[in-house]
C-alpha cells in the first residue's frame, strides 16, 4: 500500500498537471467516464448518471486516504480544467510493483496529453514511492494506448485471453511492464 495521504501532491508538466480531484470536478468526471468511446476498452461500462461520478470520486478519495490508490486529475495548465485521470494502483509492496491507468476525454485524444501526463506519474512512482516495476493492463485493440506506453519504454510481456467481461463482451488484456532501470532518463 501507498502511504495514506489527505491530499495528493500536484505534479506539474509543461501543458498539463496531475492534481487532486475535487468535488467541482464531478461534471468533468461524468463527461469523461460516461463517454462510450472512452470506456470502450475499460474493464467496466460507462457511467449512467452524475451519481456514478460522485460515487467514483468518493471511492478515489477513500483509496487515497487508505493508501490503496493515488488517482490524479489530468488538468490543463492554462485553465485547470480536468480532461482525464491518471492512477497508480494495485500496489504490491512485497514486490515493489504498481499498476498505472489513465483515461482522457475523447475531445482531447491525439494531442499528446497522455504523453505529457504519464511521465509525471511514472517519475513519482519511481522517485517518491520507490517502485521497482510499473505495469499497464491494456485492451490490445486500443492501439493509441499501446503506442503511448511503448513510447515510454514499457515492454509487452503477455496476452491474457478473455480476461474481462464488459457489457456482455469478453475482452483480452495485454500486459506491459517497465522496470526502474529501463525508464528513459534513468
C-alpha positions as CSV (number, residue, x, y, z in Angstrom):
1,X,0.0,0.0,0.0
2,X,1.0,3.6,-0.5
3,X,1.4,6.0,2.4
4,X,-2.2,7.3,3.1
5,X,-2.5,10.9,2.1
6,X,-5.1,13.6,2.7
7,X,-4.1,15.4,-0.4
8,X,-2.0,14.3,-3.4
9,X,0.9,16.4,-4.5
10,X,0.4,18.4,-7.7
11,X,2.8,17.2,-10.4
12,X,3.5,20.0,-13.0
13,X,4.3,19.4,-16.6
14,X,4.5,21.9,-19.5
15,X,1.0,21.6,-20.8
16,X,-0.8,19.6,-18.1
17,X,-0.5,18.9,-14.4
18,X,-1.7,16.0,-12.3
19,X,-3.7,17.4,-9.4
20,X,-6.0,16.2,-6.7
21,X,-9.5,15.6,-7.9
22,X,-12.1,17.8,-6.2
23,X,-15.9,17.9,-5.8
24,X,-16.1,20.6,-8.5
25,X,-14.6,18.0,-11.0
26,X,-17.7,15.7,-10.8
27,X,-19.2,17.1,-14.0
28,X,-15.9,16.6,-15.8
29,X,-15.5,13.1,-14.4
30,X,-19.1,12.3,-15.6
31,X,-18.3,13.7,-19.1
32,X,-15.2,11.5,-19.4
33,X,-16.4,8.3,-17.9
34,X,-19.9,8.3,-19.4
35,X,-18.5,8.5,-22.9
36,X,-18.8,5.0,-24.6
37,X,-15.7,5.8,-26.7
38,X,-13.6,6.4,-23.6
39,X,-14.9,3.4,-21.8
40,X,-14.7,1.1,-24.9
41,X,-11.5,-0.6,-23.7
42,X,-12.0,-0.3,-19.9
43,X,-13.0,-3.3,-17.7
44,X,-16.3,-1.6,-16.8
45,X,-19.1,0.1,-18.6
46,X,-19.8,3.9,-18.9
47,X,-21.3,5.9,-16.1
48,X,-25.1,6.2,-16.4
49,X,-25.6,9.2,-14.1
50,X,-23.9,12.0,-12.3
51,X,-24.4,9.9,-9.1
52,X,-22.0,7.4,-10.6
53,X,-19.3,10.2,-10.9
54,X,-20.0,11.3,-7.3
55,X,-19.6,7.7,-6.1
56,X,-16.5,7.3,-8.1
57,X,-14.9,10.4,-6.6
58,X,-15.8,9.1,-3.1
59,X,-14.0,5.8,-4.0
60,X,-11.0,7.8,-5.3
61,X,-10.8,9.8,-2.0
62,X,-11.2,6.7,0.1
63,X,-8.5,4.9,-1.8
64,X,-6.1,7.8,-1.3
65,X,-7.0,8.1,2.4
66,X,-6.2,4.4,2.9
67,X,-3.2,4.3,0.6
68,X,-4.8,1.8,-1.9
69,X,-4.6,4.1,-4.9
70,X,-3.5,7.5,-6.0
71,X,-5.7,9.0,-8.7
72,X,-5.0,12.4,-10.1
73,X,-7.0,14.6,-12.4
74,X,-5.1,15.5,-15.6
75,X,-5.7,19.2,-15.8
76,X,-4.7,21.7,-18.5
77,X,-2.2,24.2,-17.1
78,X,-3.9,27.1,-18.8
79,X,-7.3,26.7,-17.1
80,X,-7.1,23.9,-14.5
81,X,-9.9,22.0,-16.3
82,X,-9.8,18.2,-15.8
83,X,-9.6,16.4,-19.1
84,X,-8.7,13.0,-17.8
85,X,-7.3,10.9,-14.9
86,X,-4.1,9.1,-14.2
87,X,-3.9,6.5,-11.5
88,X,-1.3,4.5,-9.6
89,X,-3.0,1.4,-8.1
90,X,-2.7,-2.3,-7.4
91,X,0.3,-1.8,-5.2
92,X,2.4,-4.9,-4.3
93,X,4.8,-3.7,-1.6
94,X,6.5,-7.0,-1.3
95,X,7.4,-6.9,-4.9
96,X,7.7,-3.1,-5.2
97,X,5.2,-3.2,-8.1
98,X,2.4,-0.8,-9.0
99,X,0.0,-0.5,-11.9
100,X,-0.7,2.6,-13.9
101,X,-4.0,3.5,-15.5
102,X,-5.3,6.6,-17.4
103,X,-8.2,8.0,-19.3
104,X,-8.6,11.1,-21.4
105,X,-11.8,12.8,-22.6
106,X,-12.3,11.9,-26.3
107,X,-12.2,15.6,-27.3
108,X,-8.5,15.6,-26.1
109,X,-7.3,12.5,-27.9
110,X,-4.4,12.6,-30.3
111,X,-3.0,15.9,-28.8
112,X,-0.1,14.3,-26.8
113,X,-1.7,15.0,-23.4
114,X,-1.3,11.3,-22.3
115,X,2.4,11.6,-23.3
116,X,2.7,14.7,-21.2
117,X,0.9,13.3,-18.1
118,X,2.1,9.7,-17.8
119,X,5.8,10.6,-17.3
120,X,4.8,12.7,-14.3
121,X,3.1,9.7,-12.6
122,X,6.0,7.4,-13.6
123,X,8.6,9.7,-12.1
124,X,6.5,10.0,-8.9
125,X,6.2,6.2,-8.7
126,X,9.9,5.6,-9.2
127,X,11.3,8.5,-7.3
128,X,8.9,9.1,-4.4
129,X,7.3,5.7,-3.9
130,X,10.5,3.7,-4.7
131,X,8.7,1.4,-7.2
132,X,10.9,-1.1,-9.0
133,X,8.3,-2.1,-11.6
134,X,5.2,-0.4,-13.1
135,X,2.7,-2.4,-15.1
136,X,0.0,-1.4,-17.6
137,X,-3.0,-3.6,-18.4
138,X,-4.4,-2.6,-21.8
139,X,-7.0,-3.9,-24.2
140,X,-4.9,-5.0,-27.2
141,X,-7.4,-3.3,-29.6
142,X,-6.6,0.1,-28.0
143,X,-3.8,1.0,-30.5
144,X,-3.3,4.6,-29.2
145,X,-2.8,3.4,-25.6
146,X,-0.4,0.6,-26.7
147,X,1.7,3.2,-28.6
148,X,1.7,5.6,-25.5
149,X,3.2,3.0,-23.2
150,X,5.6,1.7,-25.7
151,X,7.0,5.3,-26.3
152,X,7.6,5.4,-22.6
153,X,9.7,2.3,-22.7
154,X,7.1,-0.3,-21.5
155,X,7.7,-3.8,-22.9
156,X,4.9,-6.2,-23.9
157,X,5.1,-9.1,-21.6
158,X,1.9,-11.1,-22.1
159,X,-1.5,-11.5,-23.5
160,X,-4.4,-12.7,-21.3
161,X,-7.3,-14.0,-23.3
162,X,-10.9,-13.1,-22.4
163,X,-9.8,-11.6,-19.1
164,X,-12.7,-9.1,-18.7
165,X,-16.4,-9.2,-19.4
166,X,-17.7,-5.7,-20.3
167,X,-21.2,-5.0,-21.5
168,X,-21.6,-8.7,-22.4
169,X,-18.4,-8.8,-24.4
170,X,-15.3,-10.7,-23.5
171,X,-12.1,-8.6,-23.7
172,X,-8.5,-9.7,-23.9
173,X,-5.7,-7.9,-21.9
174,X,-2.2,-7.1,-22.9
175,X,0.3,-6.7,-20.0
176,X,3.2,-4.3,-20.3
177,X,6.0,-3.7,-17.8
178,X,8.5,-1.0,-17.2
179,X,11.5,-1.5,-14.8
180,X,13.1,1.3,-13.0
181,X,16.4,0.6,-14.8
182,X,14.6,0.8,-18.2
183,X,12.9,4.1,-17.7
184,X,14.2,6.7,-20.1
185,X,16.4,9.3,-18.4
186,X,17.5,6.9,-15.6
